[in-house]
Amino acid sequence: MTLAQKQPAARSFKMSSKMRGRLEDILAPLVVFVVLLILWQLFSSLPGATLPGPIKVVQETWILILYPFYDRGGTDKGLAIQVFESLKRVAIGYSFAAVVGISVGILVGLNKLAAKGFDPLFQILRTVPPLAWVPISLAALQQNQPAALFVIFITAVWPILINTAVGVRQIPQDYNNVAKVLQLPQREYFFKILFPAALPYIFTGLRIAIGLAWLAIIAAEIVMSGIVGIGFFIWNAYQNGQVSEIILALVYIGLVGWALDKLMAWIQTRILPESQRQ
């Protein structure tokens, strides 16, 4: 075989390998998903089983599946609207958490004395579950909406803050020495050295925080009655004994959480060079 003949064959092999890899990426999770559905259906058919199987879930919730945007007023809305309302709260609370977490994280990372003083407090507060903040937020703010936003904020801020502080402390000393030699102004040092060097750690915190924020709003809405949102939808379905609707809502929650993480990963790939991605 000549060199001219080998090159198309090599390109064809690379293309087939790439297509095979993409096919595996699709088929592997699909096979696992189908197997799990079959197992779920089998276990739900056993004597004494209390949870409905996937077939029964679809039969009992087909209206919710087909009409996710219906609106009958009050809290009686489709799942897409419920999710959208929850996402709006997440966006607001998460944005505040990102601004505060990055700002305070940079300050704590630059100041060793502040880090020693505040680190125990941060470590204690970050372990408090979202549900534990609900009564405090309600007592302090007296309204469901701001209380829900506070729960999102206080849950999401810690991974952003702590990862940002770690990223600032991990800046190579050579970078700081160069900044001193060149006598860079604080503004240039921040934008050309500190922020770019800490950015991978900041994105790590942001990706962790977006998942926690989504978990927090679900917990907050379950407790706070009368709020349109996926969490309250679950609690209302539980109160009415509608288990199939709860399962369908859980599917929505999982898909949205997965999509939020993928969105943050996509933003990270667009901003960070490949060598800095964690």
N, C-alpha and C positions, 0 to 999 in steps of 0.2 A: 504493500500500500504506500502510495506516495504521500509527501507532506501535505499537498493540497487536498488529498482525500481524507487524511487524518484530522485536519482542522474542523471540517463540518461534523465529522463523527464525534469529536470531542465536545463541540458546542451542543450537539444533540443529546449527548450523555448528561451534560450539565443541566440542560433544560428539563430532561426527564427526571433527574434527581431533584430538581427544584419543585417540579410539579408533584412528585411523589411525596416530598416533604409537606407541601401545602395540603395534599389530600389526607395525609396522616393527621395533620393538625385539625382537620375537620372531622374525620371519621372516628378518631380515638375518643374524643369527648362525647360524640354522638352515640357510640356504642355503649359507653359507660352510662350515659343518661338513659338509654332504652333499657338496659339491664336493671338499673335502679327502679325504673317505673314498673317493670315486670315483677321485681321482688316486692315492691310496695303493694301492688295489686294482689299478689299471692298472700302476703301477710294480712292484708285487710279482709281477706276472704276466710281467714281462720275463725273457728268458733270463739266467741268472746272478744273479738276485735272491736274496738270502739272508734277508731279513726276511719274515715271513708277512704276508699281507694281512688286512684286517679280517674277512673271512669265515672265514678259517682260524683267526684268533685266537679268534673266538667259538666255532667248532667244537671247538677244543682246550681251551677254558677254561669251557665252559658249566656245568660242575659248580661251579666257583668263583663264577660269576655267579649261579647259582640258589641256592647255599647259602653265603652270605658269613659265616654265624655257626657253621659246624661247628667242633667241637673234638674232636680225636682224641688229645689229650694232648701234652705237650712243646711243641715249636714248630710242630707240624702243626695249624694253626688256619686258619679262614676269613679272608678279607681284611678283613672288618669288624672282627674281633677284633684283627687285626694293626694296623690303623689306630687303633683305640681305645687300644691299649697305647702306641703312639707318641704319640698326643695327650695321654695322661696325663703322659708325660715332658715334652712340650712345655709343658703347663700349669704344671708345677712349676718347670721351669727358667725359663720366661718370666716367671712371677710374681716370682721372685727378681730377675731382670734388671730388671723394671719398678720394684720397690722400690728397688734399689740405684741404677739409672740415674737415676731422678727425684730421689732424695735427693742423690746426689753431683753431679748436674747443677745442682741449685739452689745448692749450696754453691760450686761452681766458678763459676757465673754471677754470684754475689754478690761473690766475692773475685777481683779482677783479678790479684793476685799469684799466687794458686793456679791461675788459668786459664793464665797464662804458663808456670808450672812444669809443669803436668800436660798441657797441650794436645799437645806433641810426643809424649809417651808414649801418649796416647789415639789419636792419628792413626796411630802405628806399629802398635799392637796391633789396631786395628780392621781393618787390611788383612790380617791373618793368616787364611788360609782355615780353615774348620771342621775339615777333615781333618788339618791340621797340629797342632791341639790334641789330637787323639786319643791319640797316644803319650805326650804329657806328662801328660794326665789319667789314663791307665792307670798310668803309672809312679808318679804321686803318690798316687792313690786305691786302686789295686790291685784294684778291683772294677768290673765293667761298668756296673752301674746308676748309681752316683754319678758315674762318669766320663762317662757319656752326659748326665747332668744338667748337669755342669760345661761340657761342650761347647756345650750349648744356651745356658746362661747367658752364657758368655764371647763367644758369637757375637751374641746379641741385645742385650746391655747397651749397646753403643757407640752405635747410632743413638738410643736413648732418652736416654742421658747427654748426647750432643753436642747434640741438638735441644732438650733441656730447658735446657741452659746458654745456647744461643743465644736461646731464648725469654725467659729471665730478663734477659739483657743488652739485649733489644729493648724492655723496658718503657719507655714514654715518660717522659721526665724530669719532665713535668708531674705525673704520678701520684706520683712520689717526692716532689716538692715539696709536694703537697697532704698527703701522709702526714706530712711533717715539720712543716708548719704546724699540722695537727690533733693532732700528737704521738701518733699511733696506736701502741699497743703492738705488739710484734713479732708476736704471735699474730694480731691483727686485720689487720696489714699483709700477713701471709702469705695469709690466707684471703680478704681482700677486694680486694687489689691484685695481689700477686705471682702467686699461683697462677692466678686467672682470666685474667690477661694472658698468662701463659706457656702456658696450656692448649692452644691451637691447635698450638703447636710440639711440646708433649708428645705429642699425638695423632698428629702426623706421625711422630715417632719410634716410637711404639707400633705404627703400621701397618707401617712398614718392618721393625721388629723381629719381628713375628709371622711374616712371610714368611721371614726369615732363620732364625728358630728352627725352622720346619718344614723348611727345607733342611738345617739342622745335624743334626737328629735322623736324617734319612735317611742322611747321610754317616756319622754315628757308628755307626748300627746295621749298616751294610754292613761296617764293619771289625770290630765287636764280635760275635764268634760266640756262638751260644746264647741270644740275646735275642729274645723274641717282639716283633716289630715289622715294619713295612712295609719298612724298609731291609734288615733281615736276610732277609726273604722274597725280596726282589729278588736279593740275593747268593746265596742258596741256589738260587733258580731258575736263575741264571746258571751256577752250578757243575754243575747237572744238565742244562744245555742246553735249558731250557724257556723259549724266547724269547717265546712267546705269553703265558706267565704274567707275564713281565717287563713286557710292553706293557700288559697289564691292570692291573698294579700302578701303572704310570706314570699311567694314566687316573685311578685312585683318588687318587694323590698330587696331580695337577693339580686335581681337583675339590675335594679337601679344602683345598688352598692357596687356591683361589678363594673357597671358603666362609668361610675364616678372615678373609680380607681384607674380604669383604662384611660379616661380623659386626662387625669393628672399625669399618667405615664406618657401620654402623647405630648402634652405640653412640655414635659421634661425633656423629651427627645428633640423637641424643636428649639429649646433654649440652651441646653447644655451640650458641649461637644462630647463625642462618644467616650473619650478617655476619662471624663469626669462623671459619667453616669454610674450610680451605685445599684 
